Amino acid sequence: MQQDQFFNAFTEQTRNFFEPMRKLNGLMLDNMEKMTQFQLESMKRYSQMGTERLRSASDIKSADDMRDFATRQSELMSELSQQMMDDARAMTELSLAFREELEKAFSDVGRQAMEQANAATEQAGSTARSAAASSSGSSKSSSSSNSSRSNKNNS
């Protein structure tokens, strides 16, 4: 019976010890997944843009086509700059959201650790009080039995 209680307490303590790490690992994995997905989508957009430019360049057959290509090229460079700025902004937002989630997780872990420490302190205090009470009770009964022996010996 006592062995089961000990094992259950050990299992619970182990679970509580690893729970914060599990949460942090989950956050890291979720963030990595979001960042990877975003980067893959960005790479696909940039690759498509480059491929379209190469196709357009291969279709040049005259000076007019070359002029149109050059004009469109400068427009696409402007679009590319804007797209890169938007992507940088989106990456910043993802990073800030991740930071907020991490701060919340660390705050929760700190609060949980404080609660566990307080509970352990209370438990240790109550154990000490009950040990002191039982020690005091046994010394009183011991002293009262000693006094009754003294009284019998004096008689």
Order of alpha helices (4+ residues) and beta strands (2+ residues): alpha-alpha
